Amino acid sequence: MSAKGTRETVRGPGAGATDAGRGNNGAVLAASDPAKIRNVALVGHSGVGKSTLVEALLAATGAITRMGSISEGTTVSDSDPSAIHQQRSVTLSVAPILVGDIKVNLIDTPGYTDFTGELRAGLRAADAALFVVSAADGIDAATVALWSECAKIRLPRAVVVSKLDHPRADFSAAVVRCQEAFGESVLPLYLPAVGNAGLIGVLHGTGPEDLTPARDLEAARGALIEGIIAESEDETLMDRYLGGEELPLADLITDLETAVAQGSFFPVVPASAETGLGLPELMALLTEALPSPLERIAPSVMNPDGSSLKPLKCDPAGRLAAEVVRTTVDPFLGRVCLVRVFSGTLREDSSIHIGGRGLADRGHEDHDADERVTHLYSPVGSSLKAVPQCIAGDICAISKLASAETGDTVSGREAPLLIETWNMPEPLMPVAIEGASRSDEDALAKSIGKVAAADPTLRLERNQDTHQLILWCMGEAHAEVVLDRLRSQGVKLQTVDVITPLRETFASKATGHGRHVKQSGGHGQFAICDIEVEPLARGEGFVFADKIVGGAIPGTFVTSVEKGVRSQMLKGVSAGFPVVDIKVTLVGGKTHSVDSSDAAFQAAGALALREAAATAKIQLLEPVSSVSISVPDDYVGAVMSDLSGRRGRVTGTTAADGEGTEISAEVPDQELLRYAIELRALTAGTGRFRRSFLRHEPLPKQV
């Protein structure tokens, strides 16, 4: 294929950070032309070899002198302590390599479902996706769903079949699995020779001498040419090919590159990170077939007031528009932000504007601040190498920004703007935490904000009813990472059971007598009131009625009785949960000309409600949510059966945008505490759900 168009190193965030300076690849640090940049996100299921492949490419290009080990926690990509502990990526990382004169930013993304937020941030920073598929294993449903997600935004994609050195590796079978999962436009550019002695190019049929392809080369070549012709804009190619004409190789390569850049054709390259097989061919694919930032459309932008702006171009001389795709907190460097620049140029010692919008419901309040870029770096995994600038199309890191959070927009101070944020997954698994002591509670309050700033998929909630601090996470692995990060900051904490915030109500009519009379010398307290309580329909709230006859209680003290009743309703009358959906009628009482007061009648009103509750039947109410679950058709029966076991009521099913089925149901919140995990297990990682509070319903006695 034909090609398209340092001063210091500091230790970056993360204990156990690797020494990315094991090699000398300084020329890769500062790009000067967007045409010479490629931003490629490596995606795929956990365990397929993404991080190992990044390590092999770094070693092959001289960025490092030796490959690290995942088991030993010495890879460039995985330096986070949680990644080392879990033996899998938990955050995205960037590792640039230099292939000829082209800088390739390899964006290694987590493959586990809990870290979908990091994956989507990586896709936002990328201009193409490289799907890594194991030659020894199948393709999981979550990877298929991710392919469809990339297809919706027409993100260019390619496939690398890894682990060819594995004893069970079968490249031909892997290609078939890819075509079944991703479509017929997935075709190999190279074939491994017998014994994996090398690769043979399918189009030109050349490779090292004396190599025999492991499958029919002519059949593969015919399928590849037909696939390229099907995506070509030249409508005469097919007739010429069928007529027996030998098509020029240069024309086929040009059409191939165009189709790949447009996201309509998806080449496959076999590779082995352990043996180095296919790495040169893979680097040629990355630099020659995948698009540069100039060929991609930048995200939509708007003014801070929400008014739209013209689309930006990838122009280093244009208006500055960049986005924070990852945030970490380092004890020495402070807040370190990984930034993708879409337009303009970031420079050291320049003034910038930080703007964040749209995540207030997750504990990230809208914010604006002007700051100065004091240090600018090129990230190499966990290490940061200082650079003077970062042009449009490139990725860099900025340290010591006080206000920036993941998802924020970085723009010029004189011309601020906002970039439309990417689709953040909704965290739906609650974890309740508390400090081990009073001092730990204070430390927790200081640290939780730092952790939340780095993770937009984490939602913080201080429940007003239960007073619990709730971390809404993506799953158990995500929760473990969040807790590890809090503990690494010196916070001693513990998890506790999540309390479902119930409600109380009267299930029958009752009367209450409130007598608050105290005489202790001097000014006393005197208040007597009689009330009637009756239940209301669900959702009607609270009604207070005054039926005092003859002015037994003056109007000012009637209001005091209502205040007392409302105060007691918030505290509860049976199990300590707020009381709802009742009508309280004040029917009688007595006052004293000297000793009656507002406080006394508030106390009497509270006493009257408690006395009424002692003689009435109190019903506990549980919150019920409206749930929408999107699943492939194969799992509909299993999901509906599971909902029935959760006391759920299915209210309907519809086609989900032509892909699978959307099930609507009403489910008690108590049954949804771990549903994010259980739905994933039930649907092989493909199920998604949304929830919203619907109403309160009586809690069954058996529950």
MIMISE-419630 format. One record per residue (C-alpha): z, y, x; residue in one letter. Coordinates in steps of 0.2 Angstrom, whole numbers, plus 5000, padded with zeros to 4 digits. Layout:
<rs>
ZYXA;...
</rs>
This chain:
<rs>
500050005000M;499750185005S;501250305006A;501450444993K;501950584998G;511950805058T;513350875065R;514950765061E;515550625052T;517150625042V;518050485033R;517750485015G;518750435000P;519450264998G;520650165009A;519850045020G;518250145021A;516950075032T;516250155047D;514550195041A;514150275058G;513950095065R;512150145068G;511150305073N;510050355058N;510450545058G;508650595054A;509050525036V;510350645032L;509450805028A;507750795018A;506650945018S;505250895006D;505550814988P;503950714990A;504850625005K;506350564994I;506650414984R;508150384973N;508350204968V;509750124958A;510049944961L;510649864945V;511049684939G;512449574935H;513949554946S;513649434959G;511749434961V;511849514978G;511549704976K;512849764989S;512349635001T;510549684999L;511049865002V;511949805018E;510449715024A;509249865021L;510449975031L;510449855045A;508649835045A;508350025046T;509650055060G;510850145048A;512150015054I;512149895068T;512949755059R;513049695041M;514749705033G;515549565022S;516049575004I;517449455006S;518149555020E;517949715011G;516849795025T;515249835016T;514650015016V;514550004996S;516249934992D;517650035001S;518750064985D;520349964986P;520049894969S;518249844973A;518949744988I;520349674978H;519149614964Q;517749564975Q;516549664965R;515849844964S;516849954953V;516050124957T;514350184961L;513950224980S;512550304989V;511850235005A;510250325012P;509050245023I;507550305032L;505850215030V;504550295041G;504750485036D;505450445019I;507250455014K;507750325002V;509450344993N;510050174988L;511250194973I;512250034972D;512950014954T;514249904947P;513649744938G;515249714928Y;515149774910T;516849864911D;516049994923F;514550034912T;514950214914G;514650204933E;513050114930L;512450254918R;512950384931A;511950294944G;510450284933L;510550474930R;510550504948A;509050384951A;507150404948D;506850214947A;507850054945A;507749904956L;508349754946F;509149624957V;508949444950V;509649284958S;508349154962A;509749024959A;510449084943D;509849134925G;509749314918I;511249364908D;511049454891A;511849614897A;510449634910T;509149604897V;509949744887A;510049854902L;508149834904W;507849884886S;508950034889E;507950084904C;506350054894A;506850184881K;506950324894I;505350254903R;506250234919L;505150154932P;505749974937R;505449844949A;506249674952V;506849594968V;507249404967V;508749384979S;509649234987K;508049144992L;509149055005D;510248974992H;510048784990P;509648804972R;508448944974A;506748934964D;505649084965F;504349024953S;505748984940A;506549154943A;504849244939V;504649144923V;506449194918R;506049374922C;504449364911Q;505349284897E;506749414898A;505849574903F;504049544897G;502349494904E;502049644914S;503349584927V;502249504941L;502549454959P;501749554973L;502149424986Y;502449244986L;503649154998P;502849025009A;503448845009V;505148835018G;505349025016N;504449045032A;503749215027G;502949305012L;501049305008I;500349454999G;499649414982V;498249544981L;497549524998H;498149355001G;498649385019T;500249355028G;500849265044P;499649135051E;499848955046D;500848995030L;500648895014T;501148984998P;502448894988A;501348914972R;499548934967D;499049094976L;497349114967E;498249094950A;499549224955A;498149344961R;497149324945G;498749364934A;499149514945L;497449594945I;497349564926E;499049644924G;498549794934I;496949814925I;497849804908A;498849964913E;497450054921S;496750214914E;494950154920D;494350064904E;492849994914T;493849884926L;494149744914M;492249724911D;491849734929R;493149604933Y;492649484920L;490849514926G;491349444942G;491349604952E;492549614967E;493649764963L;494049874978P;495849834984L;496150024987A;495750054968D;496949914963L;498349974973I;498150154967T;498150094949D;499649984953L;500650124960E;500250234945T;500750104933A;502450074942V;502750264942A;502450274924Q;503650134920G;502250014912S;502049884926F;503549804935F;503149724952P;504249574959V;504649554977V;505649394984P;506949434997A;508449365006S;509749475012A;510549345024E;508849295033T;507949465031G;506549385022L;505549505011G;506549665018L;504949745025P;503949715009E;505349774999L;505449935009M;503649965007A;503849944988L;505250074988L;504250204997T;502550174991E;502650114973A;504150194966L;504050384961P;504750534970S;505850664961P;504250764959L;503550634947E;505050624936R;505550744922I;507250834925A;508550824911P;508650954898S;509551114902V;510351254891M;511251414893N;513151414893P;513051474875D;512051324869G;510351404868S;508951304876S;508051344892L;506351294898K;506251124907P;506651134926L;505451074939K;505950984955C;505751144966D;506951184981P;506551364978A;506951354960G;508451394949R;509951284955L;510351144943A;511350994949A;512550874941E;514150784947V;513850594945V;515450534953R;517150614957T;518450544969T;520150614975V;520450594994D;522150635001P;521350735015F;519750805008L;520350844990G;519150814976R;517550744982V;516050764971C;514450664972L;513050774966V;511150744961R;510150904964V;508750924951F;508151094955S;508551234968G;509451204984T;511351184988L;511951275003R;513551285013E;514551435010D;513651474994S;514451524977S;514151404963I;514651394944H;515451234938I;515251194919G;515851054908G;515551024890R;515650894877G;517150774883L;518650864875A;518950714864D;519250614879R;520550734887G;519250834897H;519351004890E;517751114891D;517851224906H;516951354917D;517351404934A;516551494949D;516851414966E;516251414984R;515351274993V;516451255009T;515851085015H;514250995011L;513950815016Y;512650675015S;513650525008P;513450355017V;514450245007G;516250305010S;515850405025S;515250585024L;514050665036K;514050855036A;512350935032V;511951125030P;510951105013Q;510350985000C;508651014992I;508050974974A;507850784972G;509150734985D;510950684983I;512450754992C;514350764992A;515450924990I;517250924995S;518751034989K;518051084972L;519551124962A;518851104944S;517350994945A;517350834935E;516150684933T;514750744921G;514950934926D;513451044929T;513351134946V;512251294945S;512151464952G;513551584949R;512351724945E;511251614933A;512451474926P;511751344915L;512251174908L;511351004910I;511350894894E;512550754899T;512050574899W;512650444886N;514450404890M;515050234884P;516550244872E;518150164878P;518850054865L;520249954873M;522050044872P;523350024886V;525050104884A;525950154900I;527550234904E;528450284920G;529750174927A;530950324928S;531050504923R;530450564940S;528950434938D;528550514921E;528350684930D;527350604944A;526250514931L;525950684921A;525250754938K;524250614943S;523450554927I;522350714926G;521650684943K;521150504938V;520350564922A;519350694930A;518450554940A;518150444926D;517350514910P;517450334902T;519350354902L;520050434887R;521850494887L;522950504871E;524750554868R;525050474851N;525950594840Q;526750464830D;527250334843T;527450454857H;526550334868Q;525350384882L;523750284879I;522350254891L;520850204882W;519850094894C;518249994894M;519049824897G;520349734907E;519549764924A;519349944920H;521149964915A;521649874931E;520649994942V;521450144933V;523150074935L;522850044954D;522250224956R;523850294948L;524950174958R;524050224974S;524650404971Q;526450344972G;526750324953V;527850184948K;527250134930L;527249994918Q;526249944904T;527049914887V;526449844870D;525349964860V;526250014844I;525050034829T;525550194820P;526050134803L;526450244788R;527850214774E;527650254756T;528650224740F;528050074730A;529050114715S;529950264707K;531650314712A;532950444711T;533950524724G;535550634725H;535750744740G;537550814743R;537850924758H;539550994756V;540651044771K;542251154770Q;543051174787S;543851344786G;542851504785G;541051504780H;540651324773G;539051234768Q;538651184750F;537051114743A;536750984730I;535050924724C;534350794713D;532550724715I;531350604707E;530050514719V;528550424713E;527050344723P;525350424723L;523650344726A;523150314744R;522550474753G;523350594740E;524650654753G;526150744747F;526550844731V;528150934727F;528550994710A;529951104704D;530751064687K;532351164689I;533051224672V;534151374670G;534051434688G;535251294694A;534451324711I;533751484716P;531851494721G;532251524739T;533251364740F;531951264731V;530851304746T;532251244757S;532351074748V;530551054750E;530651084769K;532050954770G;531050824761V;529550854772R;530550844788S;531250684782Q;529550614778M;529050644796L;530550544802K;530250404790G;531450324778V;531450144783S;530550094799A;530350264807G;528550294802F;527950454793P;528050444774V;526450474764V;525650484747D;527250524736I;527650654723K;529450724724V;530050824709T;531650934710L;532550904694V;534250974697G;535651034708G;537051154711K;537351304723T;538851404729H;538851594729S;539551604747V;539251434755D;537451394750S;536151424763S;534351374768D;535051254781A;536151164769A;534851144756F;533651074769Q;534950944774A;535250904755A;533350874753G;533250754767A;534850664761L;534150654743A;532450574750L;533450444760R;534550394745E;533050374734A;532250264748A;533850154748A;533550104730T;531650094730A;530349974736K;529650044752I;527849984757Q;527249994775L;525450054777L;524350004792E;522850104798P;521050034794V;519550084803S;517650084798S;516849974812V;514949964816S;514449814827I;512749804835S;512349624841V;510849514844P;510349414829D;510849254837D;512749304837Y;512849374819V;513549224811G;514949204825A;515349394824V;515549384805M;516649234806S;517749314819D;517849474808L;518549364793S;519849294805G;520349474809R;520649514791R;519049614791G;517949654776R;516049654780V;515249794770T;513449764775G;512149724788T;510649814793T;509249804806A;509849894822A;508350004828D;507249844827G;508349754840E;509649644833G;510849674818T;512149814814E;513649744805I;514749864795S;516549814791A;518249874788E;519549804800V;521449844802P;521749934818D;523049804824Q;521649674825E;520549794836L;521749814850L;520749694861R;519149684852Y;518149764866A;518549614877I;518449484863E;516749544856L;516049544874R;516549364876A;515949314859L;514149384862T;513949354880A;514149534884G;512849604872T;513949664858G;514349844855R;515449924842F;516050094836R;517550134826R;518250284816S;519850294805F;519550264787L;521250254778R;522950174777H;523150014767E;524749904763P;525249794777L;525249614771P;526949534771K;526449394783Q;525949514796V;
</rs>
